[in-house]
Amino acid sequence: MMDGVAAVSANMSTAQLQQSASISVAKKAMDATEVVAQGLLQMLPDPSGAGQIIDTYA
């Protein structure tokens, strides 16, 4: 009986460690994606003047 309880405890501990590692990797991926998105946004041209001229002949 005690062997079963110890095994379940060890399995739960392993599962918690795996979950923590997965969450850590996901957070790092989200941070990297955010940095890339910020870089892409900075590369966009300045929108000043956009939409102020209407081409009525088109």
PDBQT receptor file of N, H, CA, C and O in Angstrom, charges set to zero:
ATOM      1  N   MET A   1       0.825  -1.209   0.000  1.00  0.00    +0.000 N 
ATOM      2  CA  MET A   1       0.000   0.000   0.000  1.00  0.00    +0.000 C 
ATOM      3  C   MET A   1       0.863   1.265   0.000  1.00  0.00    +0.000 C 
ATOM      4  O   MET A   1       0.585   2.206  -0.743  1.00  0.00    +0.000 OA
ATOM      5  N   MET A   2       1.901   1.288   0.825  1.00  0.00    +0.000 N 
ATOM      6  H   MET A   2       2.127   0.523   1.429  1.00  0.00    +0.000 HD
ATOM      7  CA  MET A   2       2.758   2.460   0.906  1.00  0.00    +0.000 C 
ATOM      8  C   MET A   2       3.540   2.661  -0.383  1.00  0.00    +0.000 C 
ATOM      9  O   MET A   2       3.830   3.792  -0.771  1.00  0.00    +0.000 OA
ATOM     10  N   ASP A   3       3.879   1.557  -1.047  1.00  0.00    +0.000 N 
ATOM     11  H   ASP A   3       3.643   0.638  -0.731  1.00  0.00    +0.000 HD
ATOM     12  CA  ASP A   3       4.591   1.684  -2.317  1.00  0.00    +0.000 C 
ATOM     13  C   ASP A   3       3.716   2.396  -3.337  1.00  0.00    +0.000 C 
ATOM     14  O   ASP A   3       4.213   3.202  -4.122  1.00  0.00    +0.000 OA
ATOM     15  N   GLY A   4       2.430   2.110  -3.335  1.00  0.00    +0.000 N 
ATOM     16  H   GLY A   4       2.026   1.455  -2.697  1.00  0.00    +0.000 HD
ATOM     17  CA  GLY A   4       1.502   2.746  -4.265  1.00  0.00    +0.000 C 
ATOM     18  C   GLY A   4       1.383   4.234  -3.997  1.00  0.00    +0.000 C 
ATOM     19  O   GLY A   4       1.353   5.039  -4.929  1.00  0.00    +0.000 OA
ATOM     20  N   VAL A   5       1.316   4.600  -2.729  1.00  0.00    +0.000 N 
ATOM     21  H   VAL A   5       1.340   3.946  -1.973  1.00  0.00    +0.000 HD
ATOM     22  CA  VAL A   5       1.205   6.009  -2.357  1.00  0.00    +0.000 C 
ATOM     23  C   VAL A   5       2.484   6.749  -2.750  1.00  0.00    +0.000 C 
ATOM     24  O   VAL A   5       2.423   7.871  -3.253  1.00  0.00    +0.000 OA
ATOM     25  N   ALA A   6       3.621   6.137  -2.525  1.00  0.00    +0.000 N 
ATOM     26  H   ALA A   6       3.672   5.225  -2.116  1.00  0.00    +0.000 HD
ATOM     27  CA  ALA A   6       4.887   6.760  -2.884  1.00  0.00    +0.000 C 
ATOM     28  C   ALA A   6       4.992   6.929  -4.399  1.00  0.00    +0.000 C 
ATOM     29  O   ALA A   6       5.489   7.948  -4.879  1.00  0.00    +0.000 OA
ATOM     30  N   ALA A   7       4.530   5.942  -5.141  1.00  0.00    +0.000 N 
ATOM     31  H   ALA A   7       4.126   5.115  -4.750  1.00  0.00    +0.000 HD
ATOM     32  CA  ALA A   7       4.578   6.021  -6.596  1.00  0.00    +0.000 C 
ATOM     33  C   ALA A   7       3.674   7.134  -7.117  1.00  0.00    +0.000 C 
ATOM     34  O   ALA A   7       4.045   7.881  -8.022  1.00  0.00    +0.000 OA
ATOM     35  N   VAL A   8       2.483   7.232  -6.531  1.00  0.00    +0.000 N 
ATOM     36  H   VAL A   8       2.182   6.625  -5.795  1.00  0.00    +0.000 HD
ATOM     37  CA  VAL A   8       1.558   8.283  -6.943  1.00  0.00    +0.000 C 
ATOM     38  C   VAL A   8       2.146   9.650  -6.619  1.00  0.00    +0.000 C 
ATOM     39  O   VAL A   8       2.036  10.581  -7.417  1.00  0.00    +0.000 OA
ATOM     40  N   SER A   9       2.763   9.774  -5.461  1.00  0.00    +0.000 N 
ATOM     41  H   SER A   9       2.853   9.018  -4.813  1.00  0.00    +0.000 HD
ATOM     42  CA  SER A   9       3.374  11.035  -5.063  1.00  0.00    +0.000 C 
ATOM     43  C   SER A   9       4.515  11.410  -6.021  1.00  0.00    +0.000 C 
ATOM     44  O   SER A   9       4.639  12.565  -6.429  1.00  0.00    +0.000 OA
ATOM     45  N   ALA A  10       5.327  10.438  -6.364  1.00  0.00    +0.000 N 
ATOM     46  H   ALA A  10       5.226   9.500  -6.032  1.00  0.00    +0.000 HD
ATOM     47  CA  ALA A  10       6.431  10.701  -7.284  1.00  0.00    +0.000 C 
ATOM     48  C   ALA A  10       5.899  11.087  -8.663  1.00  0.00    +0.000 C 
ATOM     49  O   ALA A  10       6.435  11.994  -9.298  1.00  0.00    +0.000 OA
ATOM     50  N   ASN A  11       4.866  10.417  -9.124  1.00  0.00    +0.000 N 
ATOM     51  H   ASN A  11       4.431   9.680  -8.608  1.00  0.00    +0.000 HD
ATOM     52  CA  ASN A  11       4.281  10.739 -10.423  1.00  0.00    +0.000 C 
ATOM     53  C   ASN A  11       3.684  12.145 -10.434  1.00  0.00    +0.000 C 
ATOM     54  O   ASN A  11       3.813  12.871 -11.420  1.00  0.00    +0.000 OA
ATOM     55  N   MET A  12       3.038  12.522  -9.345  1.00  0.00    +0.000 N 
ATOM     56  H   MET A  12       2.934  11.932  -8.544  1.00  0.00    +0.000 HD
ATOM     57  CA  MET A  12       2.458  13.866  -9.259  1.00  0.00    +0.000 C 
ATOM     58  C   MET A  12       3.557  14.922  -9.262  1.00  0.00    +0.000 C 
ATOM     59  O   MET A  12       3.421  15.970  -9.893  1.00  0.00    +0.000 OA
ATOM     60  N   SER A  13       4.630  14.641  -8.562  1.00  0.00    +0.000 N 
ATOM     61  H   SER A  13       4.740  13.789  -8.050  1.00  0.00    +0.000 HD
ATOM     62  CA  SER A  13       5.744  15.583  -8.522  1.00  0.00    +0.000 C 
ATOM     63  C   SER A  13       6.361  15.744  -9.913  1.00  0.00    +0.000 C 
ATOM     64  O   SER A  13       6.688  16.856 -10.328  1.00  0.00    +0.000 OA
ATOM     65  N   THR A  14       6.514  14.645 -10.616  1.00  0.00    +0.000 N 
ATOM     66  H   THR A  14       6.248  13.742 -10.279  1.00  0.00    +0.000 HD
ATOM     67  CA  THR A  14       7.054  14.691 -11.972  1.00  0.00    +0.000 C 
ATOM     68  C   THR A  14       6.120  15.465 -12.895  1.00  0.00    +0.000 C 
ATOM     69  O   THR A  14       6.576  16.258 -13.719  1.00  0.00    +0.000 OA
ATOM     70  N   ALA A  15       4.831  15.240 -12.763  1.00  0.00    +0.000 N 
ATOM     71  H   ALA A  15       4.460  14.596 -12.094  1.00  0.00    +0.000 HD
ATOM     72  CA  ALA A  15       3.853  15.942 -13.604  1.00  0.00    +0.000 C 
ATOM     73  C   ALA A  15       3.891  17.447 -13.340  1.00  0.00    +0.000 C 
ATOM     74  O   ALA A  15       3.802  18.247 -14.271  1.00  0.00    +0.000 OA
ATOM     75  N   GLN A  16       4.023  17.826 -12.075  1.00  0.00    +0.000 N 
ATOM     76  H   GLN A  16       4.096  17.176 -11.318  1.00  0.00    +0.000 HD
ATOM     77  CA  GLN A  16       4.091  19.248 -11.733  1.00  0.00    +0.000 C 
ATOM     78  C   GLN A  16       5.354  19.881 -12.317  1.00  0.00    +0.000 C 
ATOM     79  O   GLN A  16       5.314  21.012 -12.802  1.00  0.00    +0.000 OA
ATOM     80  N   LEU A  17       6.463  19.163 -12.271  1.00  0.00    +0.000 N 
ATOM     81  H   LEU A  17       6.496  18.244 -11.877  1.00  0.00    +0.000 HD
ATOM     82  CA  LEU A  17       7.712  19.672 -12.830  1.00  0.00    +0.000 C 
ATOM     83  C   LEU A  17       7.591  19.841 -14.346  1.00  0.00    +0.000 C 
ATOM     84  O   LEU A  17       8.034  20.847 -14.900  1.00  0.00    +0.000 OA
ATOM     85  N   GLN A  18       6.993  18.860 -15.007  1.00  0.00    +0.000 N 
ATOM     86  H   GLN A  18       6.634  18.043 -14.557  1.00  0.00    +0.000 HD
ATOM     87  CA  GLN A  18       6.807  18.946 -16.452  1.00  0.00    +0.000 C 
ATOM     88  C   GLN A  18       5.896  20.108 -16.817  1.00  0.00    +0.000 C 
ATOM     89  O   GLN A  18       6.142  20.815 -17.795  1.00  0.00    +0.000 OA
ATOM     90  N   GLN A  19       4.846  20.304 -16.029  1.00  0.00    +0.000 N 
ATOM     91  H   GLN A  19       4.647  19.730 -15.234  1.00  0.00    +0.000 HD
ATOM     92  CA  GLN A  19       3.924  21.409 -16.291  1.00  0.00    +0.000 C 
ATOM     93  C   GLN A  19       4.629  22.748 -16.100  1.00  0.00    +0.000 C 
ATOM     94  O   GLN A  19       4.442  23.666 -16.898  1.00  0.00    +0.000 OA
ATOM     95  N   SER A  20       5.427  22.865 -15.062  1.00  0.00    +0.000 N 
ATOM     96  H   SER A  20       5.579  22.120 -14.413  1.00  0.00    +0.000 HD
ATOM     97  CA  SER A  20       6.171  24.102 -14.823  1.00  0.00    +0.000 C 
ATOM     98  C   SER A  20       7.144  24.383 -15.961  1.00  0.00    +0.000 C 
ATOM     99  O   SER A  20       7.286  25.526 -16.393  1.00  0.00    +0.000 OA
ATOM    100  N   ALA A  21       7.805  23.352 -16.440  1.00  0.00    +0.000 N 
ATOM    101  H   ALA A  21       7.689  22.423 -16.088  1.00  0.00    +0.000 HD
ATOM    102  CA  ALA A  21       8.736  23.521 -17.542  1.00  0.00    +0.000 C 
ATOM    103  C   ALA A  21       7.992  23.938 -18.816  1.00  0.00    +0.000 C 
ATOM    104  O   ALA A  21       8.464  24.800 -19.556  1.00  0.00    +0.000 OA
ATOM    105  N   SER A  22       6.849  23.336 -19.065  1.00  0.00    +0.000 N 
ATOM    106  H   SER A  22       6.466  22.636 -18.464  1.00  0.00    +0.000 HD
ATOM    107  CA  SER A  22       6.063  23.688 -20.255  1.00  0.00    +0.000 C 
ATOM    108  C   SER A  22       5.598  25.131 -20.194  1.00  0.00    +0.000 C 
ATOM    109  O   SER A  22       5.634  25.841 -21.199  1.00  0.00    +0.000 OA
ATOM    110  N   ILE A  23       5.164  25.564 -19.031  1.00  0.00    +0.000 N 
ATOM    111  H   ILE A  23       5.135  24.987 -18.215  1.00  0.00    +0.000 HD
ATOM    112  CA  ILE A  23       4.710  26.945 -18.872  1.00  0.00    +0.000 C 
ATOM    113  C   ILE A  23       5.878  27.910 -19.067  1.00  0.00    +0.000 C 
ATOM    114  O   ILE A  23       5.720  28.968 -19.676  1.00  0.00    +0.000 OA
ATOM    115  N   SER A  24       7.037  27.547 -18.554  1.00  0.00    +0.000 N 
ATOM    116  H   SER A  24       7.166  26.687 -18.059  1.00  0.00    +0.000 HD
ATOM    117  CA  SER A  24       8.213  28.404 -18.710  1.00  0.00    +0.000 C 
ATOM    118  C   SER A  24       8.597  28.546 -20.185  1.00  0.00    +0.000 C 
ATOM    119  O   SER A  24       8.913  29.644 -20.642  1.00  0.00    +0.000 OA
ATOM    120  N   VAL A  25       8.569  27.447 -20.921  1.00  0.00    +0.000 N 
ATOM    121  H   VAL A  25       8.313  26.554 -20.550  1.00  0.00    +0.000 HD
ATOM    122  CA  VAL A  25       8.895  27.487 -22.351  1.00  0.00    +0.000 C 
ATOM    123  C   VAL A  25       7.861  28.316 -23.100  1.00  0.00    +0.000 C 
ATOM    124  O   VAL A  25       8.217  29.094 -23.985  1.00  0.00    +0.000 OA
ATOM    125  N   ALA A  26       6.583  28.158 -22.758  1.00  0.00    +0.000 N 
ATOM    126  H   ALA A  26       6.294  27.526 -22.039  1.00  0.00    +0.000 HD
ATOM    127  CA  ALA A  26       5.529  28.927 -23.429  1.00  0.00    +0.000 C 
ATOM    128  C   ALA A  26       5.697  30.423 -23.169  1.00  0.00    +0.000 C 
ATOM    129  O   ALA A  26       5.516  31.233 -24.079  1.00  0.00    +0.000 OA
ATOM    130  N   LYS A  27       6.040  30.794 -21.939  1.00  0.00    +0.000 N 
ATOM    131  H   LYS A  27       6.187  30.136 -21.200  1.00  0.00    +0.000 HD
ATOM    132  CA  LYS A  27       6.254  32.207 -21.617  1.00  0.00    +0.000 C 
ATOM    133  C   LYS A  27       7.427  32.784 -22.410  1.00  0.00    +0.000 C 
ATOM    134  O   LYS A  27       7.352  33.910 -22.903  1.00  0.00    +0.000 OA
ATOM    135  N   LYS A  28       8.504  32.014 -22.532  1.00  0.00    +0.000 N 
ATOM    136  H   LYS A  28       8.564  31.100 -22.131  1.00  0.00    +0.000 HD
ATOM    137  CA  LYS A  28       9.661  32.486 -23.300  1.00  0.00    +0.000 C 
ATOM    138  C   LYS A  28       9.288  32.658 -24.767  1.00  0.00    +0.000 C 
ATOM    139  O   LYS A  28       9.723  33.614 -25.409  1.00  0.00    +0.000 OA
ATOM    140  N   ALA A  29       8.493  31.747 -25.298  1.00  0.00    +0.000 N 
ATOM    141  H   ALA A  29       8.140  30.971 -24.776  1.00  0.00    +0.000 HD
ATOM    142  CA  ALA A  29       8.060  31.859 -26.699  1.00  0.00    +0.000 C 
ATOM    143  C   ALA A  29       7.177  33.088 -26.884  1.00  0.00    +0.000 C 
ATOM    144  O   ALA A  29       7.295  33.787 -27.891  1.00  0.00    +0.000 OA
ATOM    145  N   MET A  30       6.301  33.358 -25.934  1.00  0.00    +0.000 N 
ATOM    146  H   MET A  30       6.205  32.791 -25.116  1.00  0.00    +0.000 HD
ATOM    147  CA  MET A  30       5.438  34.538 -26.017  1.00  0.00    +0.000 C 
ATOM    148  C   MET A  30       6.272  35.819 -25.944  1.00  0.00    +0.000 C 
ATOM    149  O   MET A  30       6.002  36.780 -26.665  1.00  0.00    +0.000 OA
ATOM    150  N   ASP A  31       7.274  35.831 -25.084  1.00  0.00    +0.000 N 
ATOM    151  H   ASP A  31       7.493  35.051 -24.498  1.00  0.00    +0.000 HD
ATOM    152  CA  ASP A  31       8.144  37.009 -24.976  1.00  0.00    +0.000 C 
ATOM    153  C   ASP A  31       8.901  37.241 -26.285  1.00  0.00    +0.000 C 
ATOM    154  O   ASP A  31       9.027  38.378 -26.741  1.00  0.00    +0.000 OA
ATOM    155  N   ALA A  32       9.401  36.168 -26.879  1.00  0.00    +0.000 N 
ATOM    156  H   ALA A  32       9.299  35.245 -26.508  1.00  0.00    +0.000 HD
ATOM    157  CA  ALA A  32      10.136  36.297 -28.140  1.00  0.00    +0.000 C 
ATOM    158  C   ALA A  32       9.209  36.800 -29.243  1.00  0.00    +0.000 C 
ATOM    159  O   ALA A  32       9.607  37.632 -30.058  1.00  0.00    +0.000 OA
ATOM    160  N   THR A  33       7.983  36.301 -29.272  1.00  0.00    +0.000 N 
ATOM    161  H   THR A  33       7.660  35.625 -28.610  1.00  0.00    +0.000 HD
ATOM    162  CA  THR A  33       7.009  36.732 -30.269  1.00  0.00    +0.000 C 
ATOM    163  C   THR A  33       6.678  38.207 -30.091  1.00  0.00    +0.000 C 
ATOM    164  O   THR A  33       6.517  38.933 -31.072  1.00  0.00    +0.000 OA
ATOM    165  N   GLU A  34       6.579  38.650 -28.849  1.00  0.00    +0.000 N 
ATOM    166  H   GLU A  34       6.710  38.060 -28.052  1.00  0.00    +0.000 HD
ATOM    167  CA  GLU A  34       6.294  40.057 -28.578  1.00  0.00    +0.000 C 
ATOM    168  C   GLU A  34       7.421  40.955 -29.090  1.00  0.00    +0.000 C 
ATOM    169  O   GLU A  34       7.164  42.017 -29.657  1.00  0.00    +0.000 OA
ATOM    170  N   VAL A  35       8.661  40.530 -28.890  1.00  0.00    +0.000 N 
ATOM    171  H   VAL A  35       8.870  39.667 -28.430  1.00  0.00    +0.000 HD
ATOM    172  CA  VAL A  35       9.809  41.315 -29.351  1.00  0.00    +0.000 C 
ATOM    173  C   VAL A  35       9.796  41.406 -30.880  1.00  0.00    +0.000 C 
ATOM    174  O   VAL A  35      10.050  42.472 -31.442  1.00  0.00    +0.000 OA
ATOM    175  N   VAL A  36       9.503  40.297 -31.544  1.00  0.00    +0.000 N 
ATOM    176  H   VAL A  36       9.296  39.431 -31.088  1.00  0.00    +0.000 HD
ATOM    177  CA  VAL A  36       9.447  40.299 -33.010  1.00  0.00    +0.000 C 
ATOM    178  C   VAL A  36       8.327  41.214 -33.493  1.00  0.00    +0.000 C 
ATOM    179  O   VAL A  36       8.517  41.975 -34.442  1.00  0.00    +0.000 OA
ATOM    180  N   ALA A  37       7.160  41.148 -32.849  1.00  0.00    +0.000 N 
ATOM    181  H   ALA A  37       7.006  40.530 -32.078  1.00  0.00    +0.000 HD
ATOM    182  CA  ALA A  37       6.031  41.991 -33.243  1.00  0.00    +0.000 C 
ATOM    183  C   ALA A  37       6.361  43.472 -33.059  1.00  0.00    +0.000 C 
ATOM    184  O   ALA A  37       6.017  44.297 -33.905  1.00  0.00    +0.000 OA
ATOM    185  N   GLN A  38       7.023  43.805 -31.962  1.00  0.00    +0.000 N 
ATOM    186  H   GLN A  38       7.303  43.135 -31.274  1.00  0.00    +0.000 HD
ATOM    187  CA  GLN A  38       7.411  45.199 -31.745  1.00  0.00    +0.000 C 
ATOM    188  C   GLN A  38       8.369  45.670 -32.831  1.00  0.00    +0.000 C 
ATOM    189  O   GLN A  38       8.267  46.802 -33.303  1.00  0.00    +0.000 OA
ATOM    190  N   GLY A  39       9.297  44.807 -33.228  1.00  0.00    +0.000 N 
ATOM    191  H   GLY A  39       9.380  43.887 -32.844  1.00  0.00    +0.000 HD
ATOM    192  CA  GLY A  39      10.218  45.162 -34.296  1.00  0.00    +0.000 C 
ATOM    193  C   GLY A  39       9.495  45.378 -35.612  1.00  0.00    +0.000 C 
ATOM    194  O   GLY A  39       9.815  46.311 -36.349  1.00  0.00    +0.000 OA
ATOM    195  N   LEU A  40       8.526  44.532 -35.915  1.00  0.00    +0.000 N 
ATOM    196  H   LEU A  40       8.266  43.775 -35.316  1.00  0.00    +0.000 HD
ATOM    197  CA  LEU A  40       7.754  44.691 -37.147  1.00  0.00    +0.000 C 
ATOM    198  C   LEU A  40       6.944  45.983 -37.129  1.00  0.00    +0.000 C 
ATOM    199  O   LEU A  40       6.851  46.678 -38.141  1.00  0.00    +0.000 OA
ATOM    200  N   LEU A  41       6.363  46.300 -35.984  1.00  0.00    +0.000 N 
ATOM    201  H   LEU A  41       6.439  45.735 -35.162  1.00  0.00    +0.000 HD
ATOM    202  CA  LEU A  41       5.589  47.542 -35.884  1.00  0.00    +0.000 C 
ATOM    203  C   LEU A  41       6.471  48.772 -36.070  1.00  0.00    +0.000 C 
ATOM    204  O   LEU A  41       6.033  49.772 -36.640  1.00  0.00    +0.000 OA
ATOM    205  N   GLN A  42       7.697  48.702 -35.597  1.00  0.00    +0.000 N 
ATOM    206  H   GLN A  42       8.053  47.891 -35.134  1.00  0.00    +0.000 HD
ATOM    207  CA  GLN A  42       8.613  49.834 -35.756  1.00  0.00    +0.000 C 
ATOM    208  C   GLN A  42       9.039  50.007 -37.210  1.00  0.00    +0.000 C 
ATOM    209  O   GLN A  42       9.416  51.106 -37.617  1.00  0.00    +0.000 OA
ATOM    210  N   MET A  43       8.982  48.938 -37.991  1.00  0.00    +0.000 N 
ATOM    211  H   MET A  43       8.676  48.046 -37.660  1.00  0.00    +0.000 HD
ATOM    212  CA  MET A  43       9.380  49.017 -39.394  1.00  0.00    +0.000 C 
ATOM    213  C   MET A  43       8.273  49.583 -40.274  1.00  0.00    +0.000 C 
ATOM    214  O   MET A  43       8.535  49.942 -41.423  1.00  0.00    +0.000 OA
ATOM    215  N   LEU A  44       7.054  49.674 -39.774  1.00  0.00    +0.000 N 
ATOM    216  H   LEU A  44       6.841  49.383 -38.842  1.00  0.00    +0.000 HD
ATOM    217  CA  LEU A  44       5.954  50.217 -40.570  1.00  0.00    +0.000 C 
ATOM    218  C   LEU A  44       6.186  51.697 -40.848  1.00  0.00    +0.000 C 
ATOM    219  O   LEU A  44       6.735  52.407 -40.005  1.00  0.00    +0.000 OA
ATOM    220  N   PRO A  45       5.774  52.164 -42.017  1.00  0.00    +0.000 N 
ATOM    221  CA  PRO A  45       5.946  53.592 -42.325  1.00  0.00    +0.000 C 
ATOM    222  C   PRO A  45       5.033  54.443 -41.446  1.00  0.00    +0.000 C 
ATOM    223  O   PRO A  45       4.014  53.974 -40.939  1.00  0.00    +0.000 OA
ATOM    224  N   ASP A  46       5.421  55.691 -41.281  1.00  0.00    +0.000 N 
ATOM    225  H   ASP A  46       6.249  56.072 -41.693  1.00  0.00    +0.000 HD
ATOM    226  CA  ASP A  46       4.637  56.639 -40.496  1.00  0.00    +0.000 C 
ATOM    227  C   ASP A  46       3.311  56.916 -41.207  1.00  0.00    +0.000 C 
ATOM    228  O   ASP A  46       3.320  57.298 -42.377  1.00  0.00    +0.000 OA
ATOM    229  N   PRO A  47       2.180  56.736 -40.536  1.00  0.00    +0.000 N 
ATOM    230  CA  PRO A  47       0.887  56.892 -41.208  1.00  0.00    +0.000 C 
ATOM    231  C   PRO A  47       0.410  58.339 -41.323  1.00  0.00    +0.000 C 
ATOM    232  O   PRO A  47      -0.728  58.572 -41.730  1.00  0.00    +0.000 OA
ATOM    233  N   SER A  48       1.246  59.311 -40.977  1.00  0.00    +0.000 N 
ATOM    234  H   SER A  48       2.171  59.122 -40.647  1.00  0.00    +0.000 HD
ATOM    235  CA  SER A  48       0.800  60.697 -41.051  1.00  0.00    +0.000 C 
ATOM    236  C   SER A  48       0.444  61.063 -42.486  1.00  0.00    +0.000 C 
ATOM    237  O   SER A  48       1.210  60.785 -43.409  1.00  0.00    +0.000 OA
ATOM    238  N   GLY A  49      -0.695  61.674 -42.673  1.00  0.00    +0.000 N 
ATOM    239  H   GLY A  49      -1.317  61.900 -41.924  1.00  0.00    +0.000 HD
ATOM    240  CA  GLY A  49      -1.153  62.058 -43.990  1.00  0.00    +0.000 C 
ATOM    241  C   GLY A  49      -1.945  60.970 -44.696  1.00  0.00    +0.000 C 
ATOM    242  O   GLY A  49      -2.555  61.229 -45.734  1.00  0.00    +0.000 OA
ATOM    243  N   ALA A  50      -1.948  59.793 -44.169  1.00  0.00    +0.000 N 
ATOM    244  H   ALA A  50      -1.453  59.582 -43.326  1.00  0.00    +0.000 HD
ATOM    245  CA  ALA A  50      -2.679  58.707 -44.816  1.00  0.00    +0.000 C 
ATOM    246  C   ALA A  50      -4.178  58.959 -44.706  1.00  0.00    +0.000 C 
ATOM    247  O   ALA A  50      -4.682  59.304 -43.637  1.00  0.00    +0.000 OA
ATOM    248  N   GLY A  51      -4.868  58.788 -45.790  1.00  0.00    +0.000 N 
ATOM    249  H   GLY A  51      -4.459  58.508 -46.659  1.00  0.00    +0.000 HD
ATOM    250  CA  GLY A  51      -6.321  58.948 -45.795  1.00  0.00    +0.000 C 
ATOM    251  C   GLY A  51      -6.793  60.374 -45.946  1.00  0.00    +0.000 C 
ATOM    252  O   GLY A  51      -7.994  60.629 -45.848  1.00  0.00    +0.000 OA
ATOM    253  N   GLN A  52      -5.889  61.322 -46.184  1.00  0.00    +0.000 N 
ATOM    254  H   GLN A  52      -4.914  61.115 -46.264  1.00  0.00    +0.000 HD
ATOM    255  CA  GLN A  52      -6.292  62.717 -46.296  1.00  0.00    +0.000 C 
ATOM    256  C   GLN A  52      -6.537  63.139 -47.745  1.00  0.00    +0.000 C 
ATOM    257  O   GLN A  52      -7.168  64.164 -48.004  1.00  0.00    +0.000 OA
ATOM    258  N   ILE A  53      -6.039  62.351 -48.669  1.00  0.00    +0.000 N 
ATOM    259  H   ILE A  53      -5.527  61.518 -48.459  1.00  0.00    +0.000 HD
ATOM    260  CA  ILE A  53      -6.247  62.673 -50.089  1.00  0.00    +0.000 C 
ATOM    261  C   ILE A  53      -7.177  61.617 -50.681  1.00  0.00    +0.000 C 
ATOM    262  O   ILE A  53      -6.934  60.416 -50.564  1.00  0.00    +0.000 OA
ATOM    263  N   ILE A  54      -8.235  62.087 -51.313  1.00  0.00    +0.000 N 
ATOM    264  H   ILE A  54      -8.432  63.063 -51.408  1.00  0.00    +0.000 HD
ATOM    265  CA  ILE A  54      -9.205  61.175 -51.920  1.00  0.00    +0.000 C 
ATOM    266  C   ILE A  54      -9.075  61.280 -53.439  1.00  0.00    +0.000 C 
ATOM    267  O   ILE A  54      -9.170  62.372 -54.000  1.00  0.00    +0.000 OA
ATOM    268  N   ASP A  55      -8.859  60.156 -54.093  1.00  0.00    +0.000 N 
ATOM    269  H   ASP A  55      -8.782  59.269 -53.637  1.00  0.00    +0.000 HD
ATOM    270  CA  ASP A  55      -8.757  60.113 -55.553  1.00  0.00    +0.000 C 
ATOM    271  C   ASP A  55     -10.171  59.985 -56.118  1.00  0.00    +0.000 C 
ATOM    272  O   ASP A  55     -10.752  58.899 -56.118  1.00  0.00    +0.000 OA
ATOM    273  N   THR A  56     -10.707  61.077 -56.587  1.00  0.00    +0.000 N 
ATOM    274  H   THR A  56     -10.236  61.959 -56.587  1.00  0.00    +0.000 HD
ATOM    275  CA  THR A  56     -12.089  61.065 -57.091  1.00  0.00    +0.000 C 
ATOM    276  C   THR A  56     -12.186  60.565 -58.519  1.00  0.00    +0.000 C 
ATOM    277  O   THR A  56     -13.293  60.358 -59.016  1.00  0.00    +0.000 OA
ATOM    278  N   TYR A  57     -11.044  60.360 -59.206  1.00  0.00    +0.000 N 
ATOM    279  H   TYR A  57     -10.144  60.528 -58.802  1.00  0.00    +0.000 HD
ATOM    280  CA  TYR A  57     -11.053  59.912 -60.599  1.00  0.00    +0.000 C 
ATOM    281  C   TYR A  57     -10.892  58.391 -60.722  1.00  0.00    +0.000 C 
ATOM    282  O   TYR A  57     -10.985  57.847 -61.822  1.00  0.00    +0.000 OA
ATOM    283  N   ALA A  58     -10.655  57.716 -59.617  1.00  0.00    +0.000 N 
ATOM    284  H   ALA A  58     -10.579  58.158 -58.723  1.00  0.00    +0.000 HD
ATOM    285  CA  ALA A  58     -10.422  56.276 -59.667  1.00  0.00    +0.000 C 
ATOM    286  C   ALA A  58     -11.699  55.502 -59.864  1.00  0.00    +0.000 C 
ATOM    287  O   ALA A  58     -11.672  54.273 -59.928  1.00  0.00    +0.000 OA
TER     288      ALA A  58
